Amino acid sequence: MSLPAIKQVTGKGVYIPGDDIDTDRIIPARFMKCVTFDGLGEFMFYDVRHDPQGNKRKHNLNDPRFAEASIIISGNNFGCGSSREHAPQAIAKAGFKAVIAEGYAEIFFGNSTQLGIPCVAVSAADRAKLAAAVEADPSVEITVDVDKLEVRFGGQSVPCTMREANRDALLSGRWDPISDLIAGAEEVAAVAAKLTYMQ
Amino acid sequence: MAKSLYEKVWDAHAVRQLPNGATQLLIGTHLIHEVTSPQAFGMLRDRGLTVKYPQRTFATVDHIVPTDEAQEPYSDPLADAMIKALRQNCKDFGVTFFDTDTGKQGVVHIVGPEQGITQPGMTIACGDSHTSTHGAFGAIAFGIGTSQVRDVLATQTMAMSKLKVRRINVDGALRKGVRAKDVILHIIMKLGVNGGTGYAYEYAGSVFDAMTMEERMTVCNMSIEGGARCGYVNPDETTFNYLKGRPYCPKGAAWDEAVEKWRGYASDPDCQYDDVVNINAADIEPTVTWGVTPGQAIPISANIPMIADLPEDQKGTAVEALEYMQFNEGESMKGKKIDVVFVGSCTNGRFSDLEEAAGYLKGRKVANGVKAICVPGSQVVSMIAEQKGLHKIFMEAGFEWRGAGCSMCLAMNPDKLVGDQLCASTSNRNFKGRQGSITGRTVLMSPLMAVAAAVTGEISDAREVFGL
């Protein structure tokens, strides 16, 4: 199956403040009692957006000014904790196409790549600049350039980083590797044959 | 060239370089459960794919299982649909399922080792971040997302980039009352919740040499809480003695051959590491968390840090954490009234955890007003504990004795905190809302410390409570 190359993503941003935002926060466990990923979008950051009574809290994700946002901006170690793919699935189904953060937890980062969601890392100072820019003007257009490894917004440009294999996967349209993995079946059998426990 | 265990296992399982630059890695053992697998089976059906090596995939049900309700259909129709979906998927695709009626069901990271499925030198993946647990056996074991569960089901491989290896030496003797849980909480406290990003952790030194397998599992389990996708201990006699005679382990001559092979996977003494960290065992105290990440922890004798004393990049989360936890900077964790005690989980739900807890509970009572539950990590743990009468000790002390499952570690089942209850928990995550109430508060600790909290009704130093 051929996939589109993801060279850059352009859209409006929303800032979700905080470091160590875990995947329980992105999608609370009670919403994972399901056998498909359908409908997860409405539960993205549910408890961040709602108080215990279900009323909407004051948060950028509830602010109509950021309703059109398709790029998440956040702090360090974004997506830590549980390996649940429900987290990037919820993000994608809520209409987000890229994440800009100071850093990512390993599993979330890989899961996102495999769904075609680029997660680029920027410095704390540049994250602050981006957050300030979207707070000041929610309509500012942000481009996450995976190819040039830069984030452009409102006439500014800041560098970003991404693990090379994941970047290549996005740029070459091979972010979902299933076809390539299947193509290696003979070599897989050869490696398996050398492992006693695989017999 | 001298190699680490990580490199040896990687090399033995690396199939080829993929066009995107990642490695196609053979996953020898695939563990699945009801939460992260149904969508993967759905993807297989959509594409007309089968499970390539069904004999290397093992399933159990843990997250959604009610621990106080054995009969199906479960009261929660969503949970009931999930267990039935897994049962059907295993049947349709020929996968072994440790179902609730087998006597072998339990938390997936407890079932794998106790059945002897987890062995040294393997690559092990599971759609669950605590798959790092299996590293205790000298396996490279890590959590994966559901699309990767699909990849492993369909091809027995996945795309992976090689990690760096950090050796963490803990040498010396542990002090009285200091347990494996304290060792890993201490490591995370020192290296940070993202300190391990990009690394595999190799745990070594005299403390790990002396640990039982169950203790090693407790440490490896929480590697992911330190950001390390996997963590391992080199296999040794302790490992082999634990595995010998387990159902899925080789027997007879094949056993001797396997042990020789397993021995060879251990890191070479002169291999190079990307980083080395040395920790003095004597510096580790019984440790508890005060915040909303496992790294926001302190020795029980210390006070919650003053915000001003924290590094700049930790201040924001600390302020947020204290507000959520309703604690103040500079105060002691000792004396904080608790509402709930949870003994269980893939971190501390094994037999030795329950045995220790029962040992200190015997002849004591859970404090008034405290709800205490003990949840064996598997049906096997439960059976052994009951044979030895541990359930009676727990119940006489005022604990509820439950069936096997993940229970209140993540509350995808009826076991949940209510409101802003404070829970002394032997689990692995103190995230906001983790235990099922969006204002619920979790303090992570060892089973020994949890039992001290249970009998005093407040966060306590077990050394003082039990005169250690």
Interface residues (C-beta under 8 A of the other chain):
Chain A: P17 G18 D19 D20 D22 D24 R25 P28 A29 R30 M32 K33 C34 V35 T36 F37 D47 D51 P52 G75 N76 N77 C80 G81 S82 S83 R84 E85 H86 P88 Q89 G103 Y104 A105 E106 I107 G110 N111 Q114 L115 A124 R163 E164 A165 N166 D168 A169 S172 R174 W175 D176 P177 I178 D180 L181 I182 G184 A185 E187 V188 V191 A192 K194 L195 T196 Y197 M198
Chain B: A12 H13 A14 V15 R16 L18 P19 N20 G21 A22 Q24 L26 G28 T29 V35 T36 P38 Q39 G42 R47 L49 K52 Y53 R56 H63 I64 D76 L78 A79 A81 M82 A85 Q119 G121 M122 G127 D128 S129 T131 F142 G143 I144 G145 T146 S147 Q148 R150 D151 A154 T155 Q156 T157 M158 A159 S161 V193 N194 T197 G198 I224 E225 G227 R229 E257 A258 K261 V292 T293 D313 G316 T317 E320 L410 A411 M412 G419 R429 F431 K432 G433 R434 G436 S437 I438 T439
